[in-house]
């Protein structure tokens, strides 16, 4: 997560990343998740996947794999 945030900062894409994260918050809520789900780590998984997607072109493979692990586990990809 740190690497993806740093990549957004140095590439000047913090606004784009913030927009993606805010859309993810809305999708999280629209998906029926609640505060308990967020506190249980669901939000961390969603936020990491969004970071990986938005900054994937600037991340090394290991960082991207860690951030995308929840998505891969859920989808079986």
N, C-alpha and C positions, 0 to 999 in steps of 0.2 A: 504494500500500500504506500509505503514511504517513497519507493522508487517511482511509482506512478504519479504521485503528487508532485514530486520533484520534477519529473518529466514535463508535467503540465506547466509548472512554474517557469522552467528554463526555456520552454518552447513558446511561451506567451499564450498558452491555451487554457488558463485557469477559468476564464469566463465560460468557455465551451464545456469544460469539465463540470463546473458548477451547474450549468444548465442541464447536463445529462443527469447529475445527481438529483436535482430537484424533480426532474421527470420520473426518476426512479422512486422517489418518495411518494409521488402521486400514484404510481403504479402499485407500490407496496400497499398503500391504503385502499386503493380500488380493488386490489386482489383479496381484500378481507383480512389482511394481517392486522394485528393490534399491538399495543404497547408490550404485552407479555411476549409476543413473538419477537419483537424487536430486541427486548432485553435478553431473550434466550439465544440470540446470535443470528437470527434470520436476516436482520438488517445488515449485519456485517458481511454476510455472504453476498447479499444483493449488491451492496456498495462496492465490494471487491470486484465482482463480475463487471459492474459498470466501469470501474477504473480500468480494468484490463481491456475492455472493448474500446473505450475512448482513447486510451494511450497505448494500445497494442503495438502500433508502429514504432514506438520509441522504447519499448521494454525488451529486456533480454528474455530468452525463452523460459528460464527458471522462474522469474518473477511473474510472467504471464501465466505459467502453469499453476502456480500457487493461487493466484487470484481467480483463475477459472475453474479450480478444482470443484467447488460446489456445483457449478453448472454441469460439469461433466458427470458428477455423481448422480445428479437428478435426471439428466437426459440419457445417461448411459453412453455418451459420446466418448 
